């Protein structure tokens, strides 16, 4: 079995109040990725994504666009660790 890719994302811009988290959950599940996404108090969105390299790359590409009403300014991608069964929306941090 291949080792999954795991990445921590910090997304800034107009990313809260535009269904970014719910849309990311749907996209991640569609791509077969696991992990979580949540709003941050500073107005950013934070996510940890895990899955096959191609799925993770596709979800990062989606994160750079976001849902239609989002205006993504930047996506910081860092290596991470963790193990998840599904992709879910976590409470705000």
HUWO-V690274 format. One record per pair of residues at least 4 apart in sequence whose ideal C-beta (glycine too) atoms are under 7 Angstrom apart, sorted by sequence separation. I is the first residue (numbers start at 1). J is the second residue. If there is no record, write none. Layout:
I|J + I|J
//
This chain:
11|15 + 14|18 + 16|20 + 19|23 + 20|24 + 21|25 + 22|26 + 23|27 + 24|28 + 25|29 + 26|30 + 27|31 + 40|44 + 51|55 + 52|56 + 53|57 + 54|58 + 55|59 + 56|60 + 57|61 + 58|62 + 59|63 + 60|64 + 66|70 + 15|20 + 28|33 + 40|45 + 51|56 + 39|45 + 40|46 + 66|72 + 28|35 + 49|56 + 65|72 + 37|45 + 38|46 + 64|72 + 37|47 + 49|59 + 36|47 + 64|75 + 25|37 + 35|47 + 36|48 + 63|75 + 24|37 + 35|48 + 35|49 + 35|50 + 60|75 + 21|37 + 33|49 + 34|50 + 21|38 + 33|50 + 34|51 + 60|77 + 21|39 + 33|51 + 32|51 + 31|51 + 32|52 + 28|49 + 33|55 + 16|39 + 24|47 + 32|55 + 33|56 + 21|45 + 31|55 + 20|45 + 33|59 + 16|43 + 31|58 + 31|59 + 15|44 + 16|45 + 15|45 + 28|59 + 12|44 + 27|59 + 48|80 + 50|82 + 11|44 + 10|44 + 11|45 + 48|82 + 50|84 + 27|62 + 10|46 + 9|46 + 9|47 + 24|63 + 8|48 + 9|49 + 7|49 + 23|66 + 6|50 + 23|67 + 4|50 + 5|51 + 20|66 + 4|51 + 20|67 + 46|93 + 4|52 + 5|53 + 19|67 + 7|56 + 18|67 + 35|84 + 2|52 + 20|70 + 34|84 + 5|56 + 9|60 + 15|66 + 18|69 + 34|85 + 36|87 + 38|89 + 11|63 + 18|70 + 34|86 + 35|87 + 36|88 + 37|89 + 38|90 + 41|93 + 7|60 + 34|87 + 37|90 + 38|91 + 39|92 + 40|93 + 9|63 + 33|87 + 36|90 + 38|92 + 15|70 + 38|93 + 14|70 + 13|70 + 14|71 + 15|72 + 13|71 + 29|87 + 13|72 + 28|87 + 13|73 + 11|72 + 12|73 + 12|74 + 25|87 + 25|88 + 11|75 + 25|89 + 9|75 + 10|76 + 9|76 + 22|89 + 9|77 + 21|89 + 7|77 + 8|78 + 7|78 + 7|79 + 8|80 + 7|80 + 6|80 + 6|81 + 6|82
//
